[in-house]
């Protein structure tokens, strides 16, 4: 337990590095654009390919993969309805209701989930988080668009939905699937190349999270009661409900762990861009991302420790 706690603590210390670097103007907000591109175009795709190439397809792996695919789909579909009911109970104004629904439902299992899962739970669980992230991508560019436009226009065209799905991380996942299911053995030098570059994802992504928090107006954020409530629901109630739903089902421990741990992550950063594109309240969405990320500094270590005790 102590070893797990120290692993989690070391990861979040990297967030502090980014926060301090931003406040001291060593890494201003402008640096985030280049660091994010480094993550999404180079290091994360390498980490995905390296992890999937290091796995061997077994009946257990196939079963776990299907559990995560089905479970993740159900999470986002049911979560969308739960968020609708909760925002109605909260009497959120219609112009912000869709954004708050996404803040409650969306999770950051790529940007934060990949490095944290790999560092804490290893390559096997990271492989399953990659699977979950493919379902998240569908949610972000399809279901979340419907949520944001609740009470307004319908979602975007098929082209506008499909285009964002075509990115380097998705391509890396497809290549990884071909390697895994095709039984392709990469040369040791190639595997070492992908894993070495991929390992940079962990510190860089956590530093980026710190920069984002350092640039947030926390004084303004804490005055919005509905935003605080939606953010707390995202990082506490949603993973708790997920745990209640999957703990008693005849799933593998790995499947249960990933489904619950994925639900514990804060709102995805990309939702801000989606909100801006849809003409919704992108400022409120950015505040939700910052606040859920801040709350997750406390809730994610607890979730990791509990899930390790239950399923590892």
C-alpha positions as CSV (number, residue, x, y, z in Angstrom):
1,X,0.0,0.0,0.0
2,X,2.8,2.4,0.8
3,X,4.5,1.7,-2.5
4,X,1.3,2.4,-4.4
5,X,0.8,5.7,-2.4
6,X,4.4,6.8,-3.2
7,X,3.8,6.0,-6.9
8,X,0.7,8.2,-7.0
9,X,2.4,10.9,-5.0
10,X,5.4,11.1,-7.4
11,X,3.0,11.5,-10.4
12,X,1.1,14.4,-8.8
13,X,4.4,16.0,-7.7
14,X,5.0,16.5,-11.5
15,X,1.8,18.5,-11.6
16,X,3.3,20.8,-9.0
17,X,6.3,21.2,-11.2
18,X,4.1,22.4,-14.1
19,X,2.1,24.7,-11.7
20,X,5.2,26.4,-10.3
21,X,6.9,26.6,-13.7
22,X,3.8,28.4,-15.0
23,X,3.6,30.8,-12.0
24,X,7.3,31.6,-12.4
25,X,6.7,32.2,-16.2
26,X,9.3,29.4,-17.0
27,X,6.5,27.6,-18.9
28,X,3.8,30.2,-19.8
29,X,0.4,29.1,-21.2
30,X,1.8,29.6,-24.7
31,X,4.1,26.6,-24.1
32,X,1.1,24.3,-23.7
33,X,0.4,24.3,-27.4
34,X,3.7,22.8,-28.2
35,X,3.8,20.4,-25.3
36,X,0.3,19.1,-26.2
37,X,1.3,18.6,-29.8
38,X,4.4,16.7,-28.5
39,X,2.1,14.5,-26.5
40,X,-0.7,13.9,-29.0
41,X,1.4,13.5,-32.1
42,X,4.6,11.9,-30.9
43,X,4.9,10.5,-27.3
44,X,1.4,9.2,-26.7
45,X,1.2,7.3,-30.0
46,X,4.6,5.8,-29.3
47,X,3.4,4.7,-25.8
48,X,0.3,3.1,-27.3
49,X,2.2,1.1,-29.9
50,X,4.9,0.1,-27.5
51,X,2.3,-1.1,-24.9
52,X,0.1,-3.0,-27.4
53,X,3.2,-4.6,-29.1
54,X,4.4,-5.8,-25.7
55,X,1.1,-7.6,-25.0
56,X,0.2,-11.1,-26.1
57,X,-3.3,-11.9,-27.2
58,X,-4.9,-14.5,-25.0
59,X,-8.5,-15.6,-24.3
60,X,-8.3,-13.5,-21.1
61,X,-7.1,-10.4,-23.0
62,X,-9.9,-10.8,-25.5
63,X,-12.5,-11.1,-22.8
64,X,-11.2,-8.1,-20.9
65,X,-11.1,-6.1,-24.1
66,X,-14.8,-6.9,-24.8
67,X,-15.7,-6.1,-21.2
68,X,-14.1,-2.7,-21.4
69,X,-15.7,-1.9,-24.8
70,X,-19.2,-2.8,-23.8
71,X,-18.8,-1.3,-20.3
72,X,-17.5,2.0,-21.6
73,X,-20.3,2.3,-24.1
74,X,-22.8,1.7,-21.4
75,X,-21.1,4.2,-19.1
76,X,-21.3,7.1,-21.5
77,X,-24.9,6.3,-22.7
78,X,-26.2,5.9,-19.1
79,X,-24.0,8.7,-17.8
80,X,-25.5,11.1,-20.4
81,X,-29.0,10.3,-19.0
82,X,-27.9,10.6,-15.4
83,X,-26.3,14.0,-16.2
84,X,-29.5,15.2,-17.8
85,X,-31.5,14.2,-14.7
86,X,-29.0,15.8,-12.3
87,X,-28.8,19.1,-14.1
88,X,-32.6,19.3,-14.1
89,X,-32.6,18.7,-10.3
90,X,-29.9,21.3,-10.0
91,X,-32.2,23.7,-12.0
92,X,-29.3,24.7,-14.2
93,X,-30.1,27.5,-16.7
94,X,-30.8,26.1,-20.1
95,X,-28.0,28.0,-21.8
96,X,-25.4,26.2,-19.5
97,X,-27.2,22.9,-19.0
98,X,-25.6,21.0,-21.9
99,X,-22.1,22.1,-20.8
100,X,-22.7,21.0,-17.2
101,X,-24.0,17.7,-18.5
102,X,-20.7,17.1,-20.3
103,X,-18.7,18.2,-17.3
104,X,-20.5,15.5,-15.3
105,X,-20.0,12.8,-17.9
106,X,-16.7,13.3,-19.7
107,X,-13.4,11.8,-18.5
108,X,-9.8,12.5,-19.2
109,X,-8.6,8.9,-19.8
110,X,-6.2,9.8,-22.6
111,X,-4.4,12.9,-21.5
112,X,-4.2,12.0,-17.8
113,X,-5.4,8.4,-17.9
114,X,-2.7,6.9,-20.1
115,X,0.4,8.1,-18.1
116,X,-1.2,7.5,-14.7
117,X,-2.6,4.1,-15.5
118,X,0.7,3.0,-17.0
119,X,2.7,4.2,-14.1
120,X,0.5,2.8,-11.4
121,X,-0.9,-0.4,-12.9
122,X,1.5,-1.3,-15.7
123,X,1.3,-2.2,-19.3
124,X,-1.6,-4.7,-19.1
125,X,-4.0,-2.2,-17.5
126,X,-2.7,0.5,-19.8
127,X,-3.6,-1.6,-22.8
128,X,-7.2,-1.7,-21.5
129,X,-7.2,2.0,-20.9
130,X,-6.3,2.5,-24.6
131,X,-9.4,0.4,-25.5
132,X,-11.5,2.6,-23.2
133,X,-10.1,5.7,-24.8
134,X,-11.3,4.7,-28.2
135,X,-14.9,4.6,-26.9
136,X,-14.2,8.0,-25.1
137,X,-13.3,9.5,-28.5
138,X,-16.6,8.4,-29.9
139,X,-18.3,10.0,-26.9
140,X,-16.4,13.3,-27.2
141,X,-17.3,13.9,-30.8
142,X,-20.8,12.4,-30.9
143,X,-22.6,12.0,-27.6
144,X,-21.1,15.1,-26.0
145,X,-22.1,17.2,-29.0
146,X,-25.7,16.0,-28.5
147,X,-25.5,16.9,-24.8
148,X,-24.1,20.4,-25.4
149,X,-26.8,21.1,-27.9
150,X,-29.6,19.9,-25.6
151,X,-32.5,22.3,-26.1
152,X,-30.8,23.9,-29.1
153,X,-29.9,22.6,-32.6
154,X,-29.1,19.0,-33.4
155,X,-25.6,17.6,-33.5
156,X,-23.1,18.4,-36.3
157,X,-22.8,16.7,-39.7
158,X,-21.4,13.2,-40.1
159,X,-18.1,14.7,-41.5
160,X,-17.7,17.0,-38.5
161,X,-18.1,14.1,-36.2
162,X,-15.8,11.6,-38.0
163,X,-13.0,14.0,-38.9
164,X,-11.7,14.5,-35.2
165,X,-11.7,10.7,-34.8
166,X,-8.8,10.6,-37.4
167,X,-5.8,11.5,-35.3
168,X,-2.4,10.1,-34.4
169,X,-3.6,8.4,-31.2
170,X,-6.4,6.6,-33.1
171,X,-3.9,5.6,-35.8
172,X,-1.5,4.3,-33.2
173,X,-4.3,2.3,-31.6
174,X,-5.2,0.8,-35.1
175,X,-1.5,-0.1,-35.7
176,X,-1.4,-1.6,-32.2
177,X,-4.4,-3.7,-32.8
178,X,-2.9,-5.0,-36.1
179,X,0.3,-5.9,-34.2
180,X,-1.5,-7.5,-31.3
181,X,-4.2,-9.5,-33.3
182,X,-1.8,-10.3,-36.1
183,X,0.8,-11.7,-33.8
184,X,3.5,-9.4,-35.2
185,X,6.7,-9.4,-33.2
186,X,8.5,-6.1,-33.4
187,X,12.3,-6.1,-33.4
188,X,13.8,-5.4,-29.9
189,X,15.3,-2.1,-31.2
190,X,11.9,-0.9,-32.5
191,X,10.1,-1.9,-29.3
192,X,12.8,-0.1,-27.2
193,X,12.4,3.0,-29.4
194,X,8.6,3.2,-28.9
195,X,8.8,2.5,-25.2
196,X,11.6,5.0,-24.5
197,X,9.8,7.9,-26.3
198,X,6.5,6.8,-24.9
199,X,7.8,7.0,-21.4
200,X,8.2,10.8,-21.8
201,X,4.4,11.0,-21.9
202,X,4.1,10.6,-18.1
203,X,6.1,13.6,-16.9
204,X,5.2,15.9,-19.9
205,X,1.4,15.3,-19.5
206,X,1.5,15.9,-15.8
207,X,3.5,19.1,-16.3
208,X,0.9,20.3,-18.8
209,X,-1.9,19.7,-16.3
210,X,0.1,21.8,-13.8
211,X,0.4,24.6,-16.4
212,X,-3.3,24.5,-17.0
213,X,-4.1,24.8,-13.3
214,X,-1.6,27.6,-12.9
215,X,-3.4,29.6,-15.6
216,X,-6.9,29.1,-14.1
217,X,-8.8,31.8,-12.3
218,X,-9.6,29.6,-9.2
219,X,-11.1,32.6,-7.3
220,X,-13.7,33.1,-10.0
221,X,-14.4,29.3,-10.3
222,X,-15.2,28.7,-6.6
223,X,-18.0,31.3,-6.7
224,X,-20.1,29.1,-9.1
225,X,-22.0,26.7,-6.9
226,X,-23.5,24.7,-9.8
227,X,-20.1,24.3,-11.4
228,X,-18.6,23.1,-8.1
229,X,-21.5,20.6,-7.7
230,X,-21.2,19.3,-11.2
231,X,-17.4,18.9,-10.8
232,X,-17.8,17.0,-7.6
233,X,-20.3,14.7,-9.2
234,X,-17.8,14.0,-12.0
235,X,-15.0,12.9,-9.7
236,X,-17.0,11.2,-6.9
237,X,-20.5,10.2,-7.7
238,X,-19.9,8.9,-11.2
239,X,-17.0,6.5,-10.3
240,X,-19.0,5.4,-7.2
241,X,-22.1,4.6,-9.3
242,X,-19.8,2.8,-11.7
243,X,-18.3,0.7,-8.9
244,X,-21.8,-0.2,-7.6
245,X,-22.7,-1.2,-11.2
246,X,-19.7,-3.4,-12.0
247,X,-18.5,-4.8,-8.7
248,X,-21.2,-7.4,-8.5
249,X,-21.1,-8.5,-12.2
250,X,-19.2,-11.6,-13.4
251,X,-16.4,-9.5,-14.9
252,X,-12.7,-10.0,-14.7
253,X,-10.9,-8.0,-12.0
254,X,-9.0,-6.1,-14.8
255,X,-12.3,-5.1,-16.5
256,X,-13.8,-3.9,-13.2
257,X,-10.6,-1.9,-12.3
258,X,-10.4,-0.1,-15.7
259,X,-14.1,0.7,-15.9
260,X,-14.1,2.2,-12.4
261,X,-10.7,3.9,-12.6
262,X,-11.7,5.5,-16.0
263,X,-14.8,7.0,-14.4
264,X,-12.6,8.6,-11.7
265,X,-10.7,10.9,-14.1
266,X,-11.7,14.6,-14.5
267,X,-13.4,16.2,-17.4
268,X,-11.5,15.8,-20.7
269,X,-9.6,18.9,-21.9
270,X,-10.8,18.5,-25.5
271,X,-14.4,19.3,-24.4
272,X,-13.4,23.0,-24.4
273,X,-12.6,22.9,-28.1
274,X,-15.8,21.0,-28.8
275,X,-17.8,23.6,-26.8
276,X,-16.2,26.5,-28.7
277,X,-16.9,24.8,-32.0
278,X,-20.6,24.3,-31.1
279,X,-21.0,27.9,-29.9
280,X,-21.7,26.9,-26.3
281,X,-20.1,28.3,-23.1
282,X,-16.5,27.4,-23.7
283,X,-15.3,29.5,-20.7
284,X,-17.6,27.5,-18.4
285,X,-16.3,24.3,-19.9
286,X,-12.7,25.4,-19.3
287,X,-13.5,26.2,-15.7
288,X,-15.1,22.8,-15.3
289,X,-12.0,21.1,-16.7
290,X,-9.8,23.0,-14.3
291,X,-12.0,22.4,-11.3
292,X,-12.5,18.7,-11.9
293,X,-8.7,18.3,-12.5
294,X,-8.0,20.1,-9.2
295,X,-10.5,17.9,-7.3
296,X,-9.0,14.8,-8.9
297,X,-5.6,15.6,-7.2
298,X,-7.3,14.3,-4.1
299,X,-9.8,11.7,-5.4
300,X,-7.6,9.9,-7.9
301,X,-5.0,8.7,-5.4
302,X,-7.8,7.4,-3.2
303,X,-9.4,5.6,-6.1
304,X,-6.1,4.1,-7.1
305,X,-5.4,2.8,-3.6
306,X,-8.9,1.3,-3.2
307,X,-8.9,-0.4,-6.6
308,X,-5.5,-1.8,-6.0
309,X,-6.8,-3.3,-2.7
310,X,-9.9,-4.7,-4.3
311,X,-8.8,-6.0,-7.7
312,X,-5.0,-6.4,-7.8
